[in-house]
Amino acid sequence: ADILQPEEAKAYSSGDLSALKEWAERGYLVDAQEEQQRFKSGYMDFIDMRDSDEVQLFYVPGYACNFRCNYCYQEEYMNQNVTDQAETINAFFAYVDDEFATRNKYFTLFGGEPLLDSGKQRAQIALFLQNAKERRLETAIVTNGYHIEKYIELLAGSLLREVQVTLDGLADVHNQRRPLGKNKP
């Protein structure tokens, strides 16, 4: 019904503008100043709402990963010599406390793989989750899930929003695209 019919096109090209009223009613033709005002008003509403919307803050403990996904771009950022992150985690939370004090927020742990199987990594994740819990803020985690069982006790005492386990299909496809290091399934 909204498609311009050939006879209408001929009428418009010959100067018959009687259908312009209908076009204006449908919103196809608008007053430029009115449209500009609606845009400005909509943008200001967006700015006002943005300040009250929830903010998702990401923390990447590192880019190390136990998988060697054939499409991953993060390996070039990987630093195997990551030192204790307690100072960095504390600085992150101090920054969040200062810069996002009035904002509704939650955290997402991302990586690489944030749930690697090492005592150092578990201690760093524990420190992060404890900081979030002290502030009564939830944490989401994006993980390949390979070592998640080793984190169950730690995660159970946390304020978790969600744990997203990433998969690339059934076993055949997943293992082809996302092998463990040294091409193990």
N, C-alpha and C positions, 0 to 999 in steps of 0.2 A: 504494500500500500504506500510505502514511502519512496518507491522508485519513480523517478521522473519518466513519464510515458512519452513516446515520440511526439504525439500531438501537443503535449504541454511544452515540450522543447521548442516546437515550431512557433507556438504562441508567444513564448518568451523572446525568441529571437526576432519576432516581428514587432515587438514593442508592447504586447499585451501583458501587463504586470498585475493582472487581477488576482493571481494566486499568491502574491507576496504576503497578504494578510495571513493566509494559512501557513506559509513558511515561517512567519514570525511567531505564530501561535505554537508551532512545533519546536521552536527554538533554533531553527536553521539560520534565521536572520536576527541579529541582535544589535542594540545600540552600543556603539564602541565604548562610550563613557560608562554606561551601565555595566557592561561586561568587565571593564577595568576595575570598577568599584567592587563587583562581586568577587573578582580575583583577589583584590587586596583584602577584602573582608575574610575570604576563605583562607588566605595565607595567615592572617593574624589569628584566626581560630586555630589553625594548625600549630602555630608557635605557642599559643596558650595551652593547648592540649599536650604538646610535646613535653612541657615542663612537668606535667602530672603523669605522663605515661611511664610505664615500667622500663627500666634500662637493663639490658643484658651486658654484663661486664665479663670479658674473657680474660683468663689467666692461662698462659702456656708455660708449664713447668720446663719444657724443653722439646726439642724436635726428634729426639732419639725414639726409635720404634723397633719392636721385635719383628714386624712384618717388612717385606720388601715389595710393596705394591708396584706393579709395572707402570702405573700412571702417577705415582707420587712425585711431587715437586719439592717436598720438604727435606729430602735427604741432603740437599746442598746446604741447608741451614743447620744440619745436625752437628752438635758439639759434644763429643763423648766425654770431655773433661769438665763437665758441669760441676761446679763446687757446691757447697752447702748453700741452699737458697733461703735460709731463715731471714737474713737481712733483706733480701729482695721481697720476700713475702710480707714481712712487716712493713716495708716501705710501700708496697702495693696497697695494703689495708690503710695505712696512714693517708695515702693519696685519696683513696675512696672515701675515707671519713671526712676529708677536707673538701674535696671537689664534688661529691655526690651526697652530701649530708642530708639534703632535703628531698632527694629523689627516691622513688620507689625502685628497688633494684634487686637483682640476683646475679649469681656468678655462674660461669661455665668454665670448667676445666677442659682443656683441649690440648692438642699436641701436633706432632708426634703422637706418642701413646702415653697418656698421663698415668696409667696404671701398670708401669713396668715392674718386674719382679726383682726388686732389690730393697734391702733394708733402708738405704738412703732415700729412695724414692717414696717408700711408704711413710717414712718420717716426715718428708716434705709435704706429702698429701695430707697427712694427719695434722700438721701445723696449719695448713691452709683451711682445712675443714673446721678446725677448732676456732680459728679466727672468725670464720663465717658464722659459726654457731654462737659465739659470744655476742655477735651483732644481731642475732636472730634473723639471719639471711640465708636463703636457700642456695644450694649449689646444684647445677646440672653437670653431668660428666659425659663426654663423648669419648668412647673407647672401642677398641676392637674386641674387648671382652676376654682375651686369651688368658689373662691372669686375674680375672675378677674374683674368683673364689678366694684368692689370697687376701683380698680387700674386704670381704663380707663383714667381718667383725668391725673394722674401722668405719665402713659405710653405714652400718646399722646404727651407730651412735651419732650420726650426722643429720643435718637438716637437708635432705636430698629432695630436689624437685623432680629429677628424672635421671636415669642412666640410659644413654642412647648407645646401643651396641651396633656397630656398623657391619654389615654383611654385603657381599657381592653376589648373591644368588645361592643356589644349591652348592654342595661340596665341590663338584667338578669345576664349576665356573669360579667359585670363590678361591679355591686352591690354585687355580691357574693365574688369576689376576692378583691374588694377595698371598703369596707364599710366605712362610716364615723365612728368616734369614737362611742363607745357603739352600734355598729352593725346597725346603721341607714343607709338606702339606700342613 
